Amino acid sequence: MKSLLVTGTPEEVAQVQSLVAGLDRAGRDAFGFRAIPAPGADAARLVERAKAIYTQITKGSETELPEPTVELDPSSGALLVSGRTASIAAFEQALAQARLLMPPPRTAKIVPMRAARAADVASKLAPLLASAAPVDPSRSVPAAEIKVIEPTNSLYIVGEAPQIAMIDAFVRDLDI
């Protein structure tokens, strides 16, 4: 009797059962499994885009290439991909292309004011940002969000890293 003893939460055990079911079959050499890191990404949106690209890549191929099973491991944030080795390779290609299409993650930064009032600086930032060159002219970038934190005389900025760097530079020039 070949068996595998698994301990863990019900979700972890179900995930292992799903993977074993995909790998425990005749001709298993043609099947594989990959854990693919997906750090800092909206994994659900990334998988959705990768699947759409996968469909385009495999459309009209000489042999039927079934879509691999893709699950998100909530504890590591990794994508667990199982299926035919050729399907996994095609999915990884689609995933690489999907990553190129995903916008960079938005981050946040608190910028304390030294001399100027945060509310005054925030009001002066709006026209400066409107006239600034885009951080990435090849795509539509959502505007950065700037909020005033009155008790600490600070600005709370949410945006992509280049936006935050540009706003931080503007703030340093205005904080006099």
N, C-alpha and C positions, 0 to 999 in steps of 0.2 A: 504494500500500500504506500503510494507516494502522497504525502500530505504536507501541508504548510500550516504552522501554528501562527496565528496573528493575534496580537493584543492591541487594543487601542479604543478610541471612541467609536460609537456606531458609524459615524461618518467616515472615519479612517478605515474601518473594516470594510465598509461598503465600497470605498474607493479601491482597496486592494482586491476585493472580489471582482470588481469590474475589470481591473488590469489583468488579473489571472485568467478570467474568462476570455479575454482577447488574445492572450498569449498561449493558453493551454489548448492547442488544437493540432490536428494533423498538418504536416507541412509547416510547422512553426518557424522554420528557418526563414521563410518568406515574410514573417511577421516580426515586428519589433516594438520597442517602447523607448520614448525619449522624454526626459524632464527638461523643459526649456525655460530658463529664467525669463521673467517678464517684469524687471524692476521698473518702478516709476511710471508704469503705464496703466491706462484704463484697460485692464485685461479683457473684459467682456467686449468692449468696442474693438480692441485689437484683434481678438479671435473672429468677431463678426466680419471685419474687413479682410482678414486673412482667408476666411472661408470663401468669400466672394471672389477673391483673386484666385484661390485654388480652383474654383469652378471654371474660371476663364483659362487658367493654365492647362487644365486637363481636358477641356472641351475639345472634342474631335481627335483625341489621341487614339493611336492604333489599338491599344488594349484598354479595356474598361478599368479605370483606376478608382476604386471606391474611396470616399472621403474617410480619413482616419478619425478615430474617436479623440476628442479633445476635451479635457477636464481641467478646471482650475483648482490647484491645491491651495486652499485658503491659508494654511499655516506658513507656506513659503512664498506664495504668490507665483509659483512656477506653473507652466502649462504642462500637463501630462498628456502626451500624445502617443496613441497606440494604433496599430494597424499594419497593413502591408508596408514593407520597407520602402518600396517605391512611392507609396502614398505619403509616408512620413517625410521622405526627401522632398517631394513636391510641396507638401504643406510648409516645410521649413523655408523653402524658396518663397512661397506666398507670404509667409510671416515676415520675412526680411523686407519684402516689398511693402507690406502693410505698415511696418515700422517707419518706413520712409515717408509714408503719407500721414502719419499721426503727428499732431502738433506736439511741441515740447511741453513738458508739464509746467503748470503754473505754480509759482511758489509765493511766499509772503516774506515781508521784511518790515521791521519796525525801525523807523529812522527818527531818532530824537533830535529836537532842535536845540541849538546852543544859545542863540541870541534872538532870533526872530520868533514870532508867534506862528504856530503850526497852521492855524486857520488862514493867516495872511499868505503864507507860502503856498498852501493848497490852492487858494484862489488865483495866484499868479502862475501856478503850474498848468492850469487848463489851457490857456492860449499858447504856452510854450509847447505843450505836447501836441496840440492840434497842428502846429506849424512844423513840427519835427519830421525828419525823414522816417519812413517806416523801418522797423527793425528787420523785416524780411519782406522785400518787395515782391517776392515770388508767390506769396500767399496772403490770405486775409487773416490778420492777427487781431483777436479781440482786444479792446482797449484795456489798459491797466486800471485797476480800481484803487482809489486813494481815499482814505478816511482819516479824519482828524481825531486824535485821542487827546481831548482837552486836559484831563488830570495830569498827564505826563508831558504835555506839550510835544507830542510826537505825531508822526504820520505812519499809518499802517498801509502798506502798498502790497497789492496782489497782482501778479502778472508773470510773464515769461522772464527768464533771467536777463536777457538783453534790455527789456523794458525797465526792469528794476534798476539795473546798472545806470541806464540813461537818466532815470528819475532821480536816483541818488546823486548823480553828478549835478543835475539841475538844482537839487535841494542844497547841496554844498555851496553853490554859487549864490543862492538866494538867502542863505542863513547868515546874514551879516547885520 
